[in-house]
Amino acid sequence: MNTYYVVIFTSQRTENDSKGYASMSDKMEELARLQPGFISVESARDHEGHGITVSYWESLEAIQKWKANTAHQVAQQKGKETWYSNYNVQICKIVREYSFKGND
């Protein structure tokens, strides 16, 4: 794969409205998958509410368009008001990758 970009979103959840959060999270993942330039997404959260979501994109322009998506902006605002006590976003450029798959 050529150069691509990664958005690393780390967060600490509050205890507020977890049913609404799960529904919105599912909707945002579905919507992100439809965005031009989207490659993939991975996410995990521990029992204390610490989470990480890593999304992969073809370009910085694709990331910017996703950030500006109206439905995504609504989710971002709800996150600030209700679902997160804090979060951090990092955008990285991947210039090389390699992996080990073991005994496939």
C-alpha positions in Angstrom: 0.0 0.0 0.0 1.2 3.5 -0.7 1.3 6.3 1.8 -1.9 6.8 3.8 -3.1 8.5 6.9 -4.4 7.3 10.3 -6.6 9.1 12.8 -6.0 7.9 16.3 -8.9 8.9 18.7 -8.3 8.1 22.3 -11.0 8.8 24.9 -12.3 8.4 28.4 -16.1 7.8 28.5 -18.4 9.2 31.1 -21.1 6.9 32.6 -23.8 9.0 30.7 -26.2 7.5 28.2 -24.3 4.4 27.1 -27.3 3.1 25.1 -27.3 6.3 23.0 -23.6 6.2 22.7 -23.5 2.7 21.3 -26.2 3.6 18.8 -24.4 6.7 17.7 -21.1 4.9 17.5 -22.6 2.3 15.2 -24.1 5.0 13.0 -20.8 6.9 12.7 -18.9 3.8 11.7 -21.5 3.0 9.0 -21.3 6.6 7.8 -17.5 6.7 7.8 -17.4 3.5 5.7 -19.4 5.4 3.0 -17.0 8.3 2.9 -14.7 8.7 -0.1 -11.1 7.9 1.0 -12.1 5.7 3.9 -10.0 2.5 4.2 -10.9 0.9 7.5 -11.4 1.3 11.2 -10.5 -0.6 14.4 -11.8 0.2 17.9 -11.4 -1.1 21.5 -12.6 0.0 25.0 -11.7 -1.4 28.4 -13.9 -1.9 31.4 -12.9 1.5 32.8 -14.1 3.4 29.8 -10.7 4.1 28.2 -11.0 3.7 24.4 -9.1 3.9 21.2 -10.4 4.1 17.7 -8.0 4.1 14.8 -9.4 5.0 11.3 -7.4 4.7 8.1 -7.8 7.2 5.2 -6.3 7.7 1.8 -5.7 11.4 2.2 -5.7 14.4 4.6 -8.5 15.8 2.4 -10.7 12.7 3.1 -10.1 13.1 6.8 -11.0 16.8 6.7 -14.2 16.0 4.8 -15.1 13.4 7.4 -14.5 15.9 10.2 -16.8 18.4 8.4 -19.6 15.9 7.8 -22.8 17.3 9.4 -23.9 14.1 11.1 -20.3 13.6 12.4 -20.3 17.1 13.8 -23.6 16.4 15.7 -21.9 13.3 17.1 -18.8 15.2 18.0 -20.8 17.8 19.9 -22.8 15.2 21.8 -19.5 13.5 22.7 -18.2 16.7 24.2 -21.5 17.4 26.1 -22.3 13.9 27.3 -20.1 10.9 26.4 -16.5 11.9 27.0 -14.7 13.4 30.0 -11.7 13.9 27.7 -10.3 12.8 24.3 -7.3 13.3 22.1 -7.0 13.1 18.3 -3.7 12.4 16.5 -3.4 12.4 12.7 -0.4 10.5 11.4 1.1 9.8 8.0 2.0 6.2 7.4 5.0 5.9 5.1 5.8 2.2 5.6 4.2 -0.9 7.1 5.1 -4.5 7.6 3.7 -7.4 9.7 4.2 -10.9 10.9 1.3 -13.4 10.6 2.8 -16.5 12.3 2.0 -20.0 11.2 -0.8 -19.3 8.8 
